[in-house]
Each structure stands twice: as C-alpha cells, then as structure tokens.
Amino acid sequence: MKRKLFSSFTVLLVVLCAWTAYANVLSDDTAVRAQARAAVDQAAGCGDDCKLEGLRGDRGMFEERIEYDVVKRGRYVVVCRRAFIVAGDHRCEVTERPPATPSTARP
C-alpha cells in the first residue's frame, strides 16, 4: 500500500514539474513580454514613444527577467512572475531603473 501511494505521489510530482516547465519556460510568452514592455514604457515616462537600444531576456521556472535599454532613459529591468508557480496571471514590475538625475527627475 505504501509503495503504491509513493509511486502515485512520484508520478504526480513528475507531471507537476513537467507542466511547470511547459507553462513557464516552453509556452508562448508574447502576452508576458507585452506586459513587461508596458511596465517599462510607464516607468520610463515616454509611453508608446520609447525607443529601445537593446533587449535581453532570461526565462526560468519561477520568473521571467527582461532588461531593456531605453534611448535617453537608461537601463530598466522587469521581472514577471505568476501569482502561483504553476497557475495564475503574470504580474510584471520594474525592479531596476536608472538613478534619477536632475534632468529626468519628476517633481
């Protein structure tokens, strides 16, 4: 009985890991990248007029990290995570931004 229960638990764990890998790493992330870009546009204060010099991304099981180099604004890093590891919508937030300078500081 214990062996059958252990085998069932192991199979469930493997299926859960496979689903997590598919949902967070292998599936299409177009919507997540759009959310990340919107967060950068808002944080940089240039809206839809933001122009990118560079873009780098890293996608893992628990989060997606995207670095944007915005022309005349600097480097922004956005981290997108699910509400739960295997389910829920992604939420993106800017975790790193360039230091405020007198010419770009907001009142």
C-alpha positions as CSV (number, residue, x, y, z in Angstrom):
1,M,0.0,0.0,0.0
2,K,2.8,2.5,0.9
3,R,4.7,1.6,-2.2
4,K,1.6,2.3,-4.4
5,L,1.0,5.6,-2.6
6,F,4.7,6.6,-3.0
7,S,4.6,5.7,-6.7
8,S,1.4,7.7,-7.3
9,F,2.9,10.7,-5.5
10,T,6.1,10.4,-7.6
11,V,4.1,10.4,-10.8
12,L,2.1,13.4,-9.7
13,L,5.2,15.3,-8.8
14,V,6.8,14.5,-12.2
15,V,3.7,15.6,-14.0
16,L,3.5,18.8,-12.0
17,C,7.2,19.6,-12.8
18,A,6.6,18.9,-16.5
19,W,3.6,21.2,-16.5
20,T,5.5,23.9,-14.7
21,A,8.4,23.7,-17.2
22,Y,5.9,23.9,-20.1
23,A,3.8,26.7,-18.7
24,N,6.7,28.9,-17.5
25,V,9.5,28.2,-19.9
26,L,8.4,26.5,-23.1
27,S,5.0,28.1,-23.9
28,D,4.4,31.3,-25.9
29,D,5.2,34.4,-23.8
30,T,4.0,37.1,-26.1
31,A,1.5,38.4,-23.6
32,V,4.1,38.5,-20.8
33,R,6.5,40.4,-23.0
34,A,3.8,42.9,-23.9
35,Q,3.1,43.5,-20.1
36,A,6.8,43.9,-19.5
37,R,7.1,46.4,-22.3
38,A,4.1,48.4,-21.0
39,A,5.7,48.5,-17.5
40,V,8.9,49.8,-18.9
41,D,7.1,52.4,-21.1
42,Q,5.3,53.7,-18.0
43,A,8.4,53.6,-15.7
44,A,10.5,55.5,-18.3
45,G,7.7,58.1,-18.7
46,C,7.8,58.1,-22.5
47,G,4.7,56.0,-23.2
48,D,4.5,54.5,-26.7
49,D,7.3,56.7,-27.9
50,C,10.0,54.8,-26.1
51,K,12.8,53.5,-28.4
52,L,14.9,50.6,-27.4
53,E,18.7,50.3,-27.9
54,G,18.9,46.8,-26.5
55,L,16.8,43.9,-25.1
56,R,17.9,40.9,-23.2
57,G,15.7,38.2,-21.5
58,D,16.1,35.3,-19.3
59,R,13.2,32.8,-18.8
60,G,13.1,30.4,-15.9
61,M,10.8,28.2,-14.0
62,F,9.8,30.8,-11.5
63,E,10.2,34.2,-13.2
64,E,11.0,35.9,-16.5
65,R,13.5,38.7,-16.3
66,I,13.8,41.2,-19.2
67,E,16.4,44.0,-19.4
68,Y,15.5,47.0,-21.6
69,D,18.0,49.7,-22.7
70,V,15.7,52.7,-23.5
71,V,17.2,55.5,-25.6
72,K,18.0,58.6,-23.5
73,R,16.4,56.9,-20.4
74,G,18.8,54.2,-19.4
75,R,18.5,50.5,-18.4
76,Y,15.4,49.0,-16.9
77,V,14.9,45.5,-15.6
78,V,11.4,44.0,-15.4
79,V,10.6,40.8,-13.6
80,C,7.4,38.9,-14.4
81,R,6.1,36.2,-12.0
82,R,2.9,34.2,-11.8
83,A,0.7,34.6,-8.8
84,F,1.3,30.9,-8.1
85,I,4.2,28.9,-9.5
86,V,2.1,26.8,-11.9
87,A,-1.1,28.9,-12.3
88,G,-2.4,32.4,-12.3
89,D,-1.7,35.5,-14.4
90,H,1.7,37.0,-14.7
91,R,2.4,40.3,-12.9
92,C,5.3,42.4,-14.1
93,E,7.2,45.0,-12.1
94,V,10.2,47.2,-12.8
95,T,12.9,46.1,-10.3
96,E,15.8,48.2,-11.5
97,R,15.8,51.6,-13.1
98,P,18.5,54.2,-13.8
99,P,19.2,56.6,-11.0
100,A,17.2,59.9,-11.1
101,T,19.2,62.8,-12.5
102,P,18.1,66.5,-12.3
103,S,17.1,66.4,-15.9
104,T,14.9,63.3,-15.6
105,A,13.7,63.6,-12.0
106,R,10.0,64.1,-11.5
107,P,8.6,66.6,-9.1
